Amino acid sequence: MGLEITRDEFDEGDFPRFTAKLEANLQALRVLLDRSGFGTGPLSVGAELELNLVDCAGGPADLNREVLQLVTDQRLTHEVNRFNLEINTRPSPLEGRPFAALQAELAGALGTTRRAAAQLGGRIAMIGILPTLEQEHLDACALSNVHRYRALSRGIRRIRGEPFAVRIRGDEELSVQADDVTFEGANTSLQVHLRVDPEAFVRTYNAAQVATAVVLASSGNSPFFLGKRLWHETRVALFRQSVDDRADARDDDWRPARVSFGHGWVRQGARELFEESVALHEPLLPVLGPEDPLELALAGGTPSLAELRLHHGTVWRWKRAVYDDAAGGHLRIEMRAMPAGPTVRDNVSNAAFLVGLTLGLAPRMGEFCTRMTFGHARRNFYQAARRGLEAELLWPESTAPSPRPQLASTLVLALLPVARNGLVAAGVEPAEADARLEDIQHRVATGQTGAVWQRRCHERLLLSHASPRAALQAMLARYLDQSEAEVPVHAWDPP
């Protein structure tokens, strides 16, 4: 997030000083992006995988600090709640077999983490939302004992001034209140980072906006929250509301949400996304570093832009522009919409589909952005989250009227060749691309995403268990066994 957070509370005077420093960061970023050759280099891919720790009954196990004490792997770190962990992989060149490398790295780190959790009587669950969560598991005590998360929670509550209201209408309806950001920790995701040249940023970012709904429809894995059967990807609704700094927000609220799909097609480049974050959202964590970013940039150096990265990290768009000062500075697109799980293989196949489809669509974004509005792309995203492969998505056409509706499952199959072309053109070995995209093809053929399997299994178990919660516990036990066996979800045993 840019700077280490070493305190939980801030003085009111800290905020204007931080805002002034943000402007200096933006000026330095403009200098960097105008610099000839800045950020050019080969495409690369990396990932962050968030995890849940569970106990022998399938409930959340508040053991992240204890697990981290047993594991020396620097890729493993805290997440929001005490039952969360995160694996951060190293970036890998997209050329060759990057997804095989990503799978091996995730599997290795996950194996180490599982062994540490087992020593403490716990297990690891790769799942978008832990279905056995109850509201008592998400009180203030659930928050990880880390300055960053305590400060983040205080910062949002300072602006909001009232409890967080969570209202989600799916197959059932949920309406609860939370006093802290711990509901955000109920969401665990796979976040994919794609390095791109600044010159290609606009078309690649816009392509990712279009591609995400299609990939999300085929990868849903979060159908339950607090015992309620909600969306195929309930994370999308829950995350938006669980860190919302707008008091009494409504669907048509004019105030921009900190979690959003975005506010329009990108027209100029990454800079406008950083400028939006500064202009539209109050700072939460006004931590100042010693660097003079503008002076350093004007002298030909590469500033860290620590304050800007910190602030931008508290604006959770589903696709986020990332600046990194490593290797002379570069830009990445962080694609945040996919859920964790069900298996490492499923995660990696989802990542390959998303990266491939983004790259495959990027050359066509000039025409796409005239044949569908940004509102159409945003609608697709939420429809995919609600209904998965059964969603009706709008897709651009060469003749009016455009766009036109298509069933998500049909669209996924039609776009697999586009994703393959995008991967192979970027240097991915054809056999590597084919192996990953075949998993998606099989998933559509069986109609079985993680969310669909969970729903079907729960329905069957309700017939033989004394309560809905007992059925959820039994479902999760079956889920964990198959997840740990690394059987891709399309081949899981019928519920």
Secondary structure, 3 states (H helix, E strand, C coil): CCCCCCCCCCCCCHHHHHHHHHHHHHHHHHHHHCCCCCCCCCCEEEEEEEEEEECCCCCECCCHHHHHHHCCCCCEEECCECCEEEEECCCEECCECHHHHHHHHHHHHHHHHHHHHHHCCCEEECCCECCCCCHHHHCHHHECCCHHHHHHHHHHHHHHCCCEEEEEECCCEEEEEECCHHHHHHECEEEEEEEECHHHHHHHHHHHHHHHHHHHHCCCCECEECCEECCCECHHHHHHHHCCCCCCCCCCCCCCCCEECCCCCCCCCHHHHHHHHHHHCCCCCCCCCCCCHHHHHHCCCCCCCHHHHHHHCCCEECEEEEEECHHHCEEEEEEEEEECCCCHHHHHHHHHHHHHHHHHHHHHHHHHHHHCCHHHHHHHHHHHHHHHHHCEEEECCCCCCCCEEEEHHHHHHHHHHHHHHHHHHCCECHHHHHHHHHHHHHHHHHCCCHHHHHHHHHHHHHCCCCCHHHHHHHHHHHHHHHHHCCCCHHHCCCC
